Amino acid sequence: MDLPPRADARTDAAVAALGAALAGRVPAHVPGTPEHTALSATTNLTVPQRPALVAAPRSPQEVADVVRLAGEHGVPVAVQGTGHGASAPLDGALLVSTVELDHLAVLPARGTAHVGAGLRWSRVVEAAAPYGLMPVCGSAPSVGAVGYLTGGGHGPLARTLGVSSDRVRAFDVVTGDGVLRRATPTDDPDLFWGLRGGRGALGVVVAVDLALVDQPTLYGGSLWSADVEGTVQAWARWAPTVPPQASTSLGVMRLPALPGVPEPLAGRTTVTVRFGWTGDADEGAAVLAPLRRVAAPLVDTVGVIPCTAIGSIHADPDGALPVHDSHLLLEDLGPEAVERLLELVGPASSCVQNVVEVRHLGGAASRQPAVPDAMPSRAATWSVFTVGVATPATAAAVVDDAGRIAAGLAPWTRPGGLPNFTAGHGTAWAERVYPAVTRARLAEVSRRYDPDGVLLGGRAFRTR
Ligand SMILES: Cc1cc2nc3c(=O)[nH]c(=O)nc-3n(C[C@H](O)[C@H](O)[C@H](O)COP(=O)(O)OP(=O)(O)OC[C@H]3O[C@@H](n4cnc5c(N)ncnc54)[C@H](O)[C@@H]3O)c2cc1C
């Protein structure tokens, strides 16, 4: 442990003194207030957060004031945009909520956007669309753009357009020493390296400059079938053969019979194939045709869509739920692995996960960016992600079941994980996700820009 005691002085007195120092300067909220409850809420109800204070700075300078004052009072700092990726309880910490940092400017002549840290992808997509431009965003419009980018980001077009953080041109960021900086390939290049893939380890990002792509429309959507076995087998053979304009993923779904779930999909095991195609629509339809022939789809939403409808490809559920998720990477999805996957999660299995998603990675997402970054596991070609609703009554079974699936797929699993998909926090999370060389460099950069270890995100890399 190399952190000075000052950064661990999580006492009530320190928090009270910090609250007094912030009063009248930056909006800050104590537990029990509606603002504290709202700003520290998470979308996964199994991960409650209990920060000692929540600050909602209204400008980059206010973020710098908050981080500096927290450091002076020995109170550690975490950061949150939307709560979609919350993973730690944050006891005794100050949580910086970025919701007020909602500045957005699209610069069509440059093909870029300046995106405040409080913005969700939906706002960026809507603002860029009138210019025929689109950010390389994730599957869910409600996810925070900046939080997503700090974890790299594999969206519905990742095989074609690459890891989303490859498009970041600059970060405006407050480092743990309380200084507001602009990190680019040439200014503070180590920060620019580590903020792309290193999550919140090196700073509180207040905004990014992001390159957009010319993509007014897409050919995309999803097919849903009741023929789980036939579709999974056909998809696993087909996905590696598709051209680079195609990105695809698959989900074995057990959707409950609830309002909003289409009748043919509710209360049964189905499979969905997601397809995103950036080229000519007729060519995309020809590429997808073999999958459409496998089984008469129950639902087929694939067609030409405006880029503003990109969220319809995955149609992720929105809103807060208690869920347990798990993630692993596979080396290979050949016939034996597919057979095992179907034994583990197919209709005849004991699987209790509501979603078992397999994303085909590779393509442009495997290429190293022109300016190196901290993003791990670029060579991975398959990602498996499970989600199960974990109420007090179901949680133990859902967790056990995720372990059963991971054990069953172990012969095909490769080490590591994608930062955005790997649950957990702290050193165990960092050791699971990043190679030792990346962890060592993140720790070194963290010590330089955050000598007192104020940022909780950096501690995951510095505690050994
Ligand atoms: C429905 C759904 C769909 C998803 N789809 C995809 C997908 O297609 N591809 C993919 O890659 N991921 C996906 N994810 C995962 C998602 O990208 C991560 O959970 C991401 O961290 C969420 O960011 P957020 O800001 O919304 O969440 P938050 O909970 O607000 O933040 C999560 C973490 O991001 C970091 N962070 C957030 N804001 C900042 C900041 N201003 N400065 C520094 N660090 C910050 C911190 O480490 C924070 O703990 C999905 C998640 C959900 C819930």
The ligand as an SDF file (V2000), in Angstrom:
LIG
                    3D

 53 58  0  0  0  0  0  0  0  0999 V2000
  -28.1490   -1.3490  -20.9980 C   0  0  0  0  0  0  0  0  0  0  0  0
  -26.6510   -1.2820  -21.1270 C   0  0  0  0  0  0  0  0  0  0  0  0
  -26.0550   -1.4640  -22.3740 C   0  0  0  0  0  0  0  0  0  0  0  0
  -24.6760   -1.3990  -22.5200 C   0  0  0  0  0  0  0  0  0  0  0  0
  -24.1130   -1.5740  -23.7600 N   0  0  0  0  0  0  0  0  0  0  0  0
  -22.7740   -1.4890  -23.9070 C   0  0  0  0  0  0  0  0  0  0  0  0
  -22.1630   -1.6350  -25.1840 C   0  0  0  0  0  0  0  0  0  0  0  0
  -22.8210   -1.8330  -26.2010 O   0  0  0  0  0  0  0  0  0  0  0  0
  -20.8160   -1.5560  -25.2490 N   0  0  0  0  0  0  0  0  0  0  0  0
  -20.0350   -1.3000  -24.1570 C   0  0  0  0  0  0  0  0  0  0  0  0
  -18.8150   -1.1900  -24.3040 O   0  0  0  0  0  0  0  0  0  0  0  0
  -20.5890   -1.1400  -22.9450 N   0  0  0  0  0  0  0  0  0  0  0  0
  -21.9240   -1.2450  -22.7890 C   0  0  0  0  0  0  0  0  0  0  0  0
  -22.4810   -1.1070  -21.5590 N   0  0  0  0  0  0  0  0  0  0  0  0
  -21.6150   -0.9010  -20.3920 C   0  0  0  0  0  0  0  0  0  0  0  0
  -21.3850    0.5910  -20.1810 C   0  0  0  0  0  0  0  0  0  0  0  0
  -20.6140    1.1090  -21.2240 O   0  0  0  0  0  0  0  0  0  0  0  0
  -20.6280    0.8210  -18.8780 C   0  0  0  0  0  0  0  0  0  0  0  0
  -21.4210    0.3580  -17.8080 O   0  0  0  0  0  0  0  0  0  0  0  0
  -20.2800    2.2940  -18.6860 C   0  0  0  0  0  0  0  0  0  0  0  0
  -19.3270    2.4110  -17.6830 O   0  0  0  0  0  0  0  0  0  0  0  0
  -21.4780    3.1100  -18.3080 C   0  0  0  0  0  0  0  0  0  0  0  0
  -21.1050    4.4590  -18.2040 O   0  0  0  0  0  0  0  0  0  0  0  0
  -22.0670    5.4810  -17.4550 P   0  0  0  0  0  0  0  0  0  0  0  0
  -21.3840    6.7820  -17.3930 O   0  0  0  0  0  0  0  0  0  0  0  0
  -23.4150    5.4020  -18.0650 O   0  0  0  0  0  0  0  0  0  0  0  0
  -22.1600    4.8060  -16.0150 O   0  0  0  0  0  0  0  0  0  0  0  0
  -21.6540    5.3310  -14.5950 P   0  0  0  0  0  0  0  0  0  0  0  0
  -22.1490    4.3040  -13.6150 O   0  0  0  0  0  0  0  0  0  0  0  0
  -22.0600    6.7100  -14.3710 O   0  0  0  0  0  0  0  0  0  0  0  0
  -20.0770    5.2460  -14.6740 O   0  0  0  0  0  0  0  0  0  0  0  0
  -19.4460    3.9870  -14.6980 C   0  0  0  0  0  0  0  0  0  0  0  0
  -17.9640    4.1810  -14.5120 C   0  0  0  0  0  0  0  0  0  0  0  0
  -17.4410    4.9030  -15.6320 O   0  0  0  0  0  0  0  0  0  0  0  0
  -16.3850    5.7490  -15.1810 C   0  0  0  0  0  0  0  0  0  0  0  0
  -16.8010    7.1390  -15.3960 N   0  0  0  0  0  0  0  0  0  0  0  0
  -18.0500    7.6120  -15.5460 C   0  0  0  0  0  0  0  0  0  0  0  0
  -18.0130    8.9500  -15.7410 N   0  0  0  0  0  0  0  0  0  0  0  0
  -16.7140    9.3110  -15.6920 C   0  0  0  0  0  0  0  0  0  0  0  0
  -16.0280   10.5450  -15.8170 C   0  0  0  0  0  0  0  0  0  0  0  0
  -16.6850   11.6830  -16.0400 N   0  0  0  0  0  0  0  0  0  0  0  0
  -14.6860   10.5510  -15.6890 N   0  0  0  0  0  0  0  0  0  0  0  0
  -13.9940    9.4070  -15.4750 C   0  0  0  0  0  0  0  0  0  0  0  0
  -14.5860    8.2090  -15.3600 N   0  0  0  0  0  0  0  0  0  0  0  0
  -15.9320    8.1640  -15.4750 C   0  0  0  0  0  0  0  0  0  0  0  0
  -16.1810    5.4850  -13.7060 C   0  0  0  0  0  0  0  0  0  0  0  0
  -15.2220    4.4550  -13.5850 O   0  0  0  0  0  0  0  0  0  0  0  0
  -17.5520    4.9960  -13.2920 C   0  0  0  0  0  0  0  0  0  0  0  0
  -17.4980    4.1710  -12.1470 O   0  0  0  0  0  0  0  0  0  0  0  0
  -23.8690   -1.1550  -21.3900 C   0  0  0  0  0  0  0  0  0  0  0  0
  -24.4500   -0.9670  -20.1330 C   0  0  0  0  0  0  0  0  0  0  0  0
  -25.8190   -1.0340  -20.0020 C   0  0  0  0  0  0  0  0  0  0  0  0
  -26.4240   -0.8240  -18.6440 C   0  0  0  0  0  0  0  0  0  0  0  0
  1  2  1  0
  2  3  1  0
  2 52  2  0
  3  4  2  0
  4  5  1  0
  4 50  1  0
  5  6  2  0
  6  7  1  0
  6 13  1  0
  7  8  2  0
  7  9  1  0
  9 10  1  0
 10 11  2  0
 10 12  1  0
 12 13  2  0
 13 14  1  0
 14 15  1  0
 14 50  1  0
 15 16  1  0
 16 17  1  0
 16 18  1  0
 18 19  1  0
 18 20  1  0
 20 21  1  0
 20 22  1  0
 22 23  1  0
 23 24  1  0
 24 25  2  0
 24 26  1  0
 24 27  1  0
 27 28  1  0
 28 29  2  0
 28 30  1  0
 28 31  1  0
 31 32  1  0
 32 33  1  0
 33 34  1  0
 33 48  1  0
 34 35  1  0
 35 36  1  0
 35 46  1  0
 36 37  1  0
 36 45  1  0
 37 38  2  0
 38 39  1  0
 39 40  1  0
 39 45  2  0
 40 41  1  0
 40 42  2  0
 42 43  1  0
 43 44  2  0
 44 45  1  0
 46 47  1  0
 46 48  1  0
 48 49  1  0
 50 51  2  0
 51 52  1  0
 52 53  1  0
M  END
$$$$
